[in-house]
Amino acid sequence: MSATELLKPVDRQLLGLLELPDDLPERLSIAEAAAITGLTAHTLRYYERIGLVQVGRDDAGYRSYNQQAMARIVFVTRLRASGMSIGTVSHYLDLVLQGDHTEPQRLALMEEHRARIHQQLHDLRLALAVTDYKITVYGGTAAP
């Protein structure tokens, strides 16, 4: 059974957010990659410069994003959206490049990150409760 099959249905749906469109061209310009990912060209160049993504070049020397590069960008973007620092993302990707023997380190890194996310969720729930309370104090309705 694959790792994806072991996930709960809602988790599989969330994991689908890492997928790229089926009709994605084999090669994309930096402008096209930016439009698809929602990142700026500046951010894409930065990710390349610091080694988070490897990008090929076309015959004219322009950046040419293949599907592997796009998948990496989407993955990095999701980690960044979860609050993972660039340094930690870079460290994680370095561990991946080192091979399967680093899986315990990658697991530990992800477990630590998951704990931070849970703490952030807890803190946000408290902030929401205080906000809802103040809304009701002022006569408003705190219903979603």
C-alpha positions, 0 to 999 in steps of 0.5 A: 500500500502506498503512502498516499493510500494510507492517508485519510480522504481529506488528507489525500485531498489536501495532498492534491494541492501539491499537484500541477495542472494535467495540461501543464506544458513540458517547458515554461518560461519564468513568466509562465511559471510565476503565473501558475505558482503565484510567485514573482519572477524575482522569488523564482530567481531567488529560489534558484540562486539559493538552490531550492530549485534547479532550472534549465535553460533554453537554446537562447539562454532563458530559464526553462521550467520543466515539470520537475522544477514546477513540482519542486516550486509548489512543494517549497511554496506549501512548506513556506506557507506552513511557516517553514523557514527558507533555511529549514526548507533548504536543509530538508532538501539537502537531506533529500539529496543525500539519500534514503539514509537521511529519512530519520532526520527528515522525519524528525524535521517534519515532526518538529515542524508539525508541532510548531504548526499545531502551536500556531493553530492553538494560538490562532484559536485563542486569538479568534476566541478573544476577537469573537468575545469582543465582537459580542461585547460590542453587540455584534455576532461572532458567527462565521 
